[in-house]
């Protein structure tokens, strides 16, 4: 299996000047669009969900991607996983990557849990024999029980999450991407997931996680990257990154933003207001 050499000091993840934009419609019907064109008003605009973002992640590093709703976190993970392609810039990952981006992602609803385990493992590059050897561990960790032979379209969101996470962390991986999926499920299972990710970190795996749980990311990560309006405004110590997520009046100290980023965010908000894309 492709593995990253312990002696290879090249970064596990490179995100270089990446831009990802989406079109936003300002009309809700053909009639509105027709009238807007007659009045020479703009009917669409471009929104940069990820705006010229760059960072590198070393092999074995555990990094938290932080920011408010609409900051570009999930888009960044989808770009890293290959679900989305950048409009500009480039992305490189080294080694086998497993992504846990949303509940049920990668599952076929008409297949059973068992069949989806083998399907997902195959997508990650594992052979049937390798999956056979890990299947019992996957089943035990997921706590799905007899539902493993039930079509997954009948699963709850918590069952989806447990099985998806179990598959991802029991395959041969070098990089694990985890979105807010771990907010699904009870506190005991979330603690179990945290413990498993700590094991992977100790094994030298690279982990890139999005979470709103300060306790979780502080336990797992030493570094935080903060996005605002798709712009990277901070990259450094996890405690300082988490401090930035608090309202200014509640911060114990004021972390230094990356040079020039405050004005970039202000300008971007002003442009969004001007084109009625501000949310």
Residue, then its C-alpha position, 0 to 999 in steps of 0.5 A: x500500500x502507498x505509505x509516506x516514509x517516516x524519513x520523508x519530511x515533505x508536507x503531507x498537505x499543501x494548499x497553495x493560493x487556492x480560490x474557489x468561487x460560486x455563483x449567487x443568483x439575485x433573482x428567484x424567478x424568470x420574471x424577476x430576472x427579466x425585469x432586472x435585465x431590463x433595468x440593467x441590474x446585476x442578476x448574479x455575482x461571484x462569491x469566493x468561498x475560499x479566497x486565496x488560501x495557502x497553508x502546509x501541514x506536516x506529516x503527523x500534525x493534527x490541525x483544526x480548521x476553525x471559523x464561523x458559519x459560512x467561513x469556508x471550512x467545509x469547502x476547504x475540506x471538500x477541496x482537500x478530499x477532491x470532491x471539489x476542484x479549485x478555480x485557481x491555485x493547487x492542492x497536493x496530498x501525500x499518502x492515502x487520504x480518508x475523508x469524513x465530510x458529512x453524514x452518509x457521504x460515500x454510502x449507497x442507500x440501497x446497500x446494506x451496512x456490510x456492503x457499504x463497508x466493503x464498498x468504502x474500503x475499496x474506494x480507499x484502495x483496500x483489497x477484500x482480504x484487507x477489509x475481511x481482516x478489519x471487518x470485525x473491528x469496524x463492526x465492534x467500533x461502530x456498535x451497529x450490531x445486527x443493523x449491519x445487514x440492513x439497508x443504510x437508507x433505514x439508518x438514523x444519522x447517528x448510525x450513519x456517523x458511527x459506521x462511516x467513522x469506523x470505516x475511515x479509522x480502521x483502513x490504512x490511511x495517512x491523512x484523515x479529514x473530519x468535518x462536524x460529523x462527530x457532533x452526531x451521537x452521544x457523548x460516550x461515542x464522541x469520547x470514543x472517537x476522540x480516543x481513536x483519533x489520539x491513537x492515530x495521532x500517536x501513530x504519526x497519521x496526519x489529521x485535519x479536523x473541523x469542529x466547533x467543540x473547543x474541548x475536542x480540538x484543544x485535546x487533539x490539536x496544537x495548531x489552528x487555522x482560522x478562516x473568515x469570509x473564506x480568508x485565512x486570518x490566523x494560523x498558529x497556536x490552538x489556544x490563540x485560534x480558539x480565542x479568536x472565535x470568542x466575541x471580542x469583549x470576552x477574549x482574555x487576549x487579542x491574537x495577532x491576525x495575519x498582516x493585511x487580512x483584517x482589511x481584506x475581510x472588511x473590503x470583502x464584506x463591503x463588496x458583498x453588501x454592494x452586490x446584495x450577497x451579504x448574509 
